[in-house]
Amino acid sequence: MYITFNCNKTIGVLFCPKKYKQPAPSNVFLNGVRAQFFDQVKYRGVWINASLKDDDDIQRQVKRYAVQQTNSEALLVSALLQ
């Protein structure tokens, strides 16, 4: 059984406990291509950051919900006015 990686889609996040200084990503290569590291990635619709805090993602979801509610209310008022 073999594991294959798509080097163009594979990214990394370096998780580090809060009490330690975040080290620089080491040289990780997959099939001869250096892997990219980011502070934040989207995985299955949820944003995950290197500090493992979900505050940013929660704020993003709350804003999105508020916009959806505002749009729904505007559509309802528009329908009632016609």
Secondary structure, DSSP 4 states (H G I P E B T S, - for coil): ------TTT-EE-----TTS--PPPP--EETTEEPEE-SEEEETTEEEETT---HHHHHHHHHHHHHHHHHHHHHHHHHHH-
